[in-house]
Amino acid sequence: MSLFLVFLAIVLIGVAVLLGTGLAPKIFRRGTAGGADVPFEDGFDEPVASLPPVLLPARAAAEDIDHLRFAVGLRGYRMDQVDQVLDDLRDQITVKDQKIEALGEELERLRRPTEQRP
């Protein structure tokens, strides 16, 4: 019973502080739609970005993946998983770039004899 009374006292003190400081309207925003009060109509505010967005160039290269950095949020992320995915992505891009370069060279080699014939 005494724990309940302590809990009730803490809740009442919290409510009194919210009402006394004027924070209650900011916390429990209310909008109006057709004259009726609608709680939380506009939802939460967008978080303030303290870092620039994480962007890749239109033609990302393996070096771009090496320099990519993510912001850490409250919930965060499993860095080992993200790092593994980024390493795999970097390796795949490198392999594809090498294949594209080899195919381009082969195409140029095959075009040369036909263009040089009289």
N, C-alpha and C positions, 0 to 999 in steps of 0.2 A: 504494500500500500504506500509506503514512504517513497519508493522508487517512482510510482505513478505521480505522486504529488511533486516530486522534484522535476519530472518530465513536464508536467503541466505548468509549473512555475517557469521553466525555461521557455516553453512555447509562448506563454503570456508575455514574458519579458521581450521576446523576439518580435511579437506582434506590436507591442507598445513602441519598440524602437523603430520599426518600419513605419508605423503611422505617425510617430512623433517627428521623424526626420524627413518625411515626405518621399521616401523611397518606394512606398507601395505602388503609386501610380506608374513609376518607371518599371518596376518588376512585373506588375500585372497590368500591362497595357490593355486598353480597351478601345476598339474602334466602333464606329456607328455605321450601320447599314440599314437604310430605310427607317431611321429613327430609333431602332432597337440596338442595344449594346451587344457587340459581338466580341468576345474575348479573343485575344491573339489573332486578330484578323490579318495583320501584316507579317506574322511569323517572327522569326528571330532576325536580328540585324546580321548583315554580312560581316564576317570576321575581318579585322583590319590586317592587311598584308604587310608584314614587316620585311619581307624579302621579295625580290623580283620573281615573276613566274618562271617555272622551269620550262624552257623551250628548246627544241632541237631545230637546227636549220632544215630547210626543205630537202636538202640532199645530205643527210647525216652520214658521217664517216665514223670509223672506229674511234678516232681521237675525240670526237664529240661525245661519245658514250663514256670515254674515260674521264672527261671533265664534267659530267653531269652530276649535280648534287641536289638532294631533296631536303626540304625543310622538315624538321622533326616537330610533330604536333603533340597534343596532350596524349592521345592514344598511341602515337608513334607507329612504328612498323618494325617487322623483323628484319634487321639490317642484313643478316646473313642470307636471307632469302632474296632480298632485293639485289644485293651484290652479286649473288650467283646468277640471277636472271640477267642482270646487266652484263656480266662477263660472257654469258652464253650469247647474248644479243650482239656484243662486240665481235665475238669470234665468227658468228654467222655472217655479219656484215662484211668482215674481212674476207671470208671465203667467197662470198658472192662477188665482191669487188674484183678479186683475183680471177674468177671465172669470166666475168664480163670483160675484163681487160684481155684475157687470153682469147676469147671468142672474137673480140674486136680486131686483134692482131691477125687471127686466122682469116677473118673476112677480108681484111685489107690484102693479105697474101693471096687469097683466091681471086680478088678483083684485079690485081696488077697484070697478070698474064693476058687477060681478055682485053684490057685497055691498051696494052702495048702492041697488040697484033696489028699488021697493016691492013 
